[in-house]
Structures are given as structure tokens and as C-alpha cells.
Amino acid sequence: MDKVQHEALLSSLEDAGQLEEYKQSYDGYQVGLIPKILGTFLVTCGNLVYGHEPSYGKFKAVEVIARIPYQSWEVASYMLLTMCYSNEKKAIELSKTSRFGRASQDNETMHVVVFSQLAKKYGQDGFIRHTLIPLLFSFGYAAASFILYLFSPKSALQLNYLFEDHAFAQYTRYVETHAEELRSRPILSDFLEFYGRHPKSEYEFFVSVKNDEIIHRNMSAHRADEL
């Protein structure tokens, strides 16, 4: 799925019925043992450092980490393509994941840039908790995602399904709890303009990010099933 397709799907999910139908298509998706163990570890670590309740600072940390798998998959896919160029079927499968990863990491980059500004604006941008720890964790996560994808791409995609499912749940809880407050806050961001998103309030921005995550979740499960 490229950016144009992603944005078209995102627009359709503004309808509550469409969103619920799309969400239910992969609710309860069963993952393997390795993704389940690693996914539980990721979520537990995040809750220990940032608490169970969502916040701007936690969202910034989540988004720093969220873009890592997509980068790792793209690098791994291109490396494998170098060795598998004579296998046309394999090349197509690798290119599909690479295309998905490229669009998704750009999307997650937009998230983290904007949330970095919001976290700073609301005083939730401590250097150690919200910058250093996510940065250090991302190095380890990048290596783990790369290696996991090389040996079991299905497991790598299923792990991402769990992470994105958690992110969607966190954004959903925050939007439901702070809807009126978010509607009253305008949002201005040069990077949003550059990316091509034009929310009029933080509420619209949060809703779009929430729905980005459900798209990433479902696409990860879909690609895992294709493999």
C-alpha cells in the first residue's frame, strides 16, 4: 500500500461504521509464540517507563520506536532482493513488503515529528525519558526487527501487529477521554503541511493518527497471512 492508497483508506475510516468493520476484520488475530513473547515485552517495558495511561510524552516515545520495524524490513528486503533477483515470485513478495515499509515509515516519521513538538509544547519532553531511552531502545529494536525479518518475516509482521494494536488502543483511549479538550486546540505544523495532512485541531490530528495505526495493524496481519 502506497501513500495515495493509504490516504484514501484513511479518509473512508472517518465513517464510524467503516472503521468498526475494518477493525473487526483483524480483531483477535492469532500470532505465533515468538511475536507474543516479544510483543508482551515491548508493551510491558513501555508501561513501566511511561505508565499505563497515554500522554503526549508517551506518544512521542511510541512513535520513535514505531517507525523502526518498517525501516528494518525495507533494508532487509533490499538485501534479500540482491540474493533472490532470479526468483521472480520471491522478488515480488519482498517488493510488496518494501513498499509497505517505505510508506509506513514516512507516515510514522510524520507522527513522531509532530508529537515531538506537542510534547515540548505541553512540557512532556524530558531528555532521559522521552528522548534518550526511546533512542537507545530503537537501536536494539532495529537489530532485532532486522534479524527476525531475515529468518521469519511472518513473525516480524505479527510482532508489528501487536505493537500497532497497542498503539491504536492508546490513541483511542486518549481521544475518547480528552475529545472536547482536543477539539479546542488548533494545531499548526510545517511538517504536517509538507506531508500533506491538514487537520484543523489536535482532535482531527489524533483521530487521523489513531486510524493510521489500525491501517498499519491490519496491513501487518494481511502481509503475514500472505506469507
N, C-alpha and C positions, 0 to 999 in steps of 0.2 A: 504494500500500500504506500503510494507516494503522498506528498503533501496535499495535492489537489484532492485526491480521493479521501484523505483523512479529514480535510476541512469540510467536504461535502457531507460525510457521515456525521461529523460533529454538529453540523447545522441541523440535521434530521433528529438528533438526540435532544434538541431543545424541547421537543414534544415529550411530555412525561410518559405517555403510553409507549412511544417508540423506545425511549430509554429503558423502561422496565422490561420490555420484550427483548431488547438487545442484551441487557444484563443477565436475564434469566437463561439465555442460550448457553452460558458457560458458568452459571452458579453451581457450586457443588462439584466442580471439575476435579477428578481424582488424579493426583500426581504421584510420582514414584517416591520411594523411601528416601533417596539422597536429596531430592529437592525439598521434601518435607522437613528433613533434619536441618538443612541449611537455611530454609525459609524461617523456621522457628527460631533459629539462632539469630538471624538478621533482625527480626521483629523484636525479640527479647532484648537484644543489645540496644536497639533504638529506644525502647520503652524505659530501659534502665537509665540511659543518659538524658533523655528528653521528657520522660514522663509518658503516661498513657494518654493524656489529653492533648489534642492538636493545638499548635500555636504557630505563629509566624516563624519563630526560630527553628522549631521542629520541621516545618515545611521546607525551610531553606536547606537544612541538613539532609532531609529526604531527597530533595531534588539534586543535590550534589552527587548523591550516590545513585539515583535512579537512571542517570544517563550512561553510567559506566558499562552495563551489560551490552547495550547497543553498540558502543564503540568497540568493545572486545569482540563481539560477533562479527562486525564488519572486517576488522583486521584479520581474524581467524579465517573468515570466508575467503578473503583475497589470497591468503597464504595457501589455503587448500585448493583454490582455483588454479594456482600456479602448478600444482602437482596433478590436478584432475582435469586439465583442459581438454583431454581427448575423450572424456566421458561426458557426453552432451547432457544426459539426464542429471548427472551429479552437478554439472555446471549450472543448470537451470535452478536446481534446488538451492545451491549456495548463493546464487544471484538473487533469489527471492528473499532470503534472509538478510542479505547485504542491503537490499533496497529498503526493506522494513526497518533495519537498524539505522540506516542513514537518515530517513525521515523522522524516526522516533528520537534519535539523539539530538537532532535540531530542535524538535519540539520540547524535549526536556531541558535543553540549554536555555530556551526562552523562559521556561518556568523558573529555573534557578537564578537567572539574571534579574527577573522581576521580583522574585521573592527575596533576593539579597537586598534590593532597595527597600522593600516593605519592612523587612526585619530591622534594617537600620533605622527606618523612619519611626518605628514603634519601640525602639530600644531593646530589641531581642537579637542582637548581633555580637554577642561576646566572642572574643577571638578564639579562646580554647574550645568552648563547647560547640560553637556554631561555624567555625572556620577550620581550626586545626584538626579536631577529631574527625569530622567528615572527610577532610583531605587525606589524612593518614589512612582512614578506613578504605577510601576509594582505591588506593594503590593495591591493597590486599585483595579487594573485591575485583579489581580489574584482572589481576593474575588468576584468581580463582575462576572467574567467568570465562576467561580465555581457555584455560586448561579444560574446564568442564565442557565447553562447546566443542573442543577438539575431539574429546573422547565420547561424549554423549550429548549431542546437540538437543535432543529431546529433553533431557534433564535440565539443560541450561534454560530452555524456553519455559519449562514448567516452574523452575525456580523464579523466573521473572513474573510468571502468572501470579504466584503467591505474593511477591513484593508489590506488584501493581494492585492486586486485590486489597492489600492492606492500605495502600495509599488512597485508593478510591474510598474506602470506608472512613479514613481520617478526614478527607475533604468533605465527604457527605455529612459527617457529624458536625464539622465546623460550620458549614453552610446552614444547616438546619438550626443550629444553636445561635448563630450571630447574623441571621438573614437581614433584619432591619438595620442593624449597625453597618453592615457591609454595603447595603443599598445607599446609605447616606454618605459614603466615602467615594469621591471621584478618584480615578486612577489616571496618572499621566506617566508614560514611559516611552522613551525614544526607541527602546528595543522592541516593544510591542508594535510600534508603527513599522519598524524595519521588518519584523516577522510577518506582518500583515493581519494582526488582530487589532480590533478597535472596540474593546469594552468601554462602556461609559461609567462603570462603577466597579469597585472591588467585588461586589456581588457577581456581576457578569463575568469578571475575570475568574473568580473562584469556581463558578459553575462550568466555565469552559475547561479549566484545568482538571476538575473532577471528571468531566466526560472524556478528556484526553486519556486519563488513566484507565477508564473502563475499556476504551478502544485498545490501548496497549495490552491490557489484561487479556481481552478476548482474542486479539491477534496472536499473542504468545501461545495461547492454548490451541488456536487454529493451526499455527505453524507446527507445533509439537505433534498434533494429530496427523498432519500431512507427512511428517517424517516417520 
